Amino acid sequence: MQVGQLVRVNATSRIVHVSRGKSPKGREKLRRQDETEANSAIRKSQRGHCENGVVFDEVDILFNDEDFKVALQSLIDSSPVITQYLFVTATLPVEIYNRLIEVFPDTKVIMGPGMHHISSGLEEVLVDCSGEGTLKTPDTAFLNKKTALLKLVEESPVSKTIVFCNKIETCRKVENVLKRFDRKGTHVRILPFHAALAQETRLINLKEFTHSQPGGDSLILVCTDRASRGIDFAGVDHVVLFDFPRDPSEYVRRVGRTARGAGGKGKAFIFVVGKQVPLARKIIERNQKGHPLHEVPAAF
């Protein structure tokens, strides 16, 4: 996974913030920018302008990236010994926790009761797209999923839907399917959100989706996992997992885009084929029993 690092100073909280960069092509430029801004923040700290602290967001992704290890060690080496480090994440698999305490053995963990759990207001709907008596190929799987998606959009229209795909190629195919379904754009507005789009287009689509009010067009955000992290969506009615996620963390994050906040309600439609069907059933059963989808590290 290509992950750039962006280091910036938050003027209000006076801390250095480290998060994922958006473009792999700009990684080297970001790394140079990181070093300059981090050193500037550290110098201000040493002059007494602020207390020095570092916040690592999406730490489960950062600790999976080789480049991050180099950037982290560089930051540690150049920071005062009194520097405090804060790690933030919605999901913390055991292997990531183990890597974290290797570097920071004195880490203190503060975990909310909802760690690795889904919202109590979420309804999960398993949609078996395997097909009866058909040759099981990626093409037939897509056709079956397409049929299920169009049926959902036509029979259960809502204000806001997010459709998650594993690949940009699939996103584009889904976009085309939905646009052909509503050629005049009178029923739904399709808003793609993935790395193949220009940043300006992504931001425009995201702004329209997040700021729209109920009662207007039905908006469908078609995206990769880019939209499952770091964006606080409000009022999302449906989440569709058009492709089954590659790991449990992403399942939690994707379905967590709906039914947010106290009393939040929403539905997640899980499209599955073949061997994914029993796995999805086990996940849903586990969620309904209130068990965490990921094992929580034993130290908690």
Phi, psi and omega in degrees: 000132182267114182230120175270159180246137177240122179249127178217160178262127176275116188291334183273318183267352178057045174229156174276132182247131180243123179218179184284137171285159186267334187235120178301329183294333182263018187297316182293320177298318178296323181296319178294320178295320177306309185298318181296312183289323179296315180297322178297316180296319181294320179298319178297321179298316183292335178274002177088012181286333182197161171283142185265124177213156180231130178250123176257112180265151181054050188296334180293331176278317183301316184285357174264359185251128183297321181296329181295325181300318179293314180296321180296313181297322178297319180293318179298315182296329185262000182261153175298153183294341181275359182302135176256143183240132179240127182249128184238133177197151176271339178225139182222085176301153185303319183295326178289319177301318180296320177295322181298313183285344172296321181275321182235079185295340182265016182300133174257132186255129173241113186236132177283162182292344182269008182302123178066016175252156173268166179293145178292341180268007182267133173252120179264131181238114179277129179240106181281111182254022182294323182087150181261123173065022179251156177292126185277102177227164176303325180292316179292326177298316179296317180298319179293320177294321179300315179300316180296319181295314181296323177297317179296313182296321183283319187268339182228064181293137178223172183289316186224128177228139171246128177250119181261132174236156181278336184229151176298321179304317179292322176306313182296321178295319179294318177304313181296319179300314183290324179292323177291326178298322182231074188300326183272353179066028183272341183252320183224153172245125182265124183237097178288150180209093180201173190290344180284347179270153173296147183303320180300318179294317178302315183293322178296314180297318180295318180297316179298318182292316186284331186259358180290150180254149178303146178107347178267213177295154169282122183256135178235114177269117180256120192209168168267193180292356176307326183270358182271356184230136168075005179238124182265095179279140176242142173074024177280124183276313184233142167240131179245119173271085182298320172249140178290133183295158185280339179210161184301327180301316181289330175300311181300316183291318181296306182293340179284002176281350176237171182055043184268151176079174181296124178077008181294142180234150177181169180236142174241125180256118187257106179275122183223155178222149173056234184292346178290336186298305180296327178295316180296321179298317180296320180296314181295319178299318179297318179296318181295333178275356179082016179274145177294142181289322173260146170294137178275135178311138187301331181295346180278000000 
